[in-house]
Amino acid sequence: MTTLYIDADACPVTREALECARRAKVPCVLAGNSTQNLSRHIRHSDPTEPRDGFWVSTLQVGIGADAADFAIVERLQPQDVVVTQDIGLASIVLGRGARAIGVRGHEYNPLTIDSMMFIRHEEKKVRRAGGRTKGPAAFEDDDRERFRANLTRMLQEAKRT
């Protein structure tokens, strides 16, 4: 059974991801550090116990840079889908045979993840040396719609496998 994991630390599309999981009838786990109120994303009518179809639970982890990432990876199965902005987590997810999607709707690909990791590393070196790198563009409604459409497709495909 496919499970949708949301790396909920600073995720701008948590609400949209939950909507997609509800429609696809896929279980969903919100993972984030203990400073967040993850349950605010859950509707009163959402089931919170595992059963057939959609249910949602929260996975609160300690405060730490990658605590939520490690908690997701621990539970990950090959048919699962992960929503994350973190290229490092996406790389691990792909290495485990699961699928990952960015918050702007970009599906991470095993063929290009290494080059994305290399670029991230090079940009980090520039910043450490006191240089500047270009930040992300402003998050727009088009990004949200692309995310919603691509996640819906990914969940449908994952359920078929």
NORDA-V176114 format. One line per field, one symbol per residue. ss: DSSP state (H for helix, E for strand, L for the rest). burial: 1 if it has 16 or more other ideal C-beta (glycine too) atoms within 10 Angstrom, else 0. A space follows every 50 residues. Layout:
# NORDA-V176114
ss = ???
burial = ???
This chain:
# NORDA-V176114
ss = LLEEEEELLLLLLHHHHHHHHHHHLLEEEEEEELLLLHHHHLLLLLLLLL LLLLLEEEEEELLLLLHHHHHHHHHLLLLLEEELLLHHHHHHHHHLLLEE ELLLLLELLLLLHHHHHHHHHHHHHHHHLLLLLLLLLLLLHHHHHHHHHH HHHHHHHHHHL
burial = 01111111101011011101110101111111100101001100010000 00011111111000001110111001001111111110111111000111 11111101000010010000000000000000000000000011011101 11011001000
